[in-house]
């Protein structure tokens, strides 16, 4: 059986926690900050946990990075 390749774009953008959840950076923080309220910008700091449906797709891109 050949080895599976990891998608390079996925390994740069996502990390998997010890319980198997996918951590991703907050969306909506690249540009257009003038339109956003200060409270919205504050809430979008750091990272967030991806939804279960989307994390299933991302995990298929990273077959050897699954820890949990």
N, C-alpha and C positions, 0 to 999 in steps of 0.2 A: 504494500500500500504506500503510495507516495505521500510525502509530507504536504500539509496544507499551508498555503501562504496566508500571512496576516495582512489585512489591508493597512497600508501605511498611514492613510488618512485617519483611520479609526484609532490606531495606537497613539497618535499624536493628540487626539481630541478627548479621549475617554479613558477613565480608569475604573477598575472593578474593585469593589470593597471585599473584605473577607467574607461577608455574608452573601456575596454574589450580586449586589446591586451595582448599577452603572452610575458613576459620577460624571457630570458634564458641566462645563461653564454656563453661566446664566446667559440666556438669549436676550437680544435687544440692547446690547451695550456697545456696539461698534461705532455708530454715528447717530446724529440727530438728537444729541443730549439736550439741546435747547428746548425741544418740544416736550421732553419728559419732565415730570415734577421731581422735586428733590427727594421726596419720600420714595418715589418709584426707583430712582437711581440708587438710593440707599438699600432698598430691598433686593436689588439685583447684584449686590456684591458677592464675590466668592463663587461657590459652586452649588449645584442642586442635584437631586437624584432624579434620574430619568424614569419615565413611566414604564410599567411592566411590559406593555406591548412593544414599545420602541427598543427597550433594552434587549429583548429577544433577538431583534434584528442585528443590533450592534454586537452581541455576543457571538453571532455566527460569523462576523468579520474577524474576530480575534479568538481562534480556536485554542491557542495555548496560553492565553492570559487569564483563563478562568481559574479563580482561586477557591470559590466557595461551593 
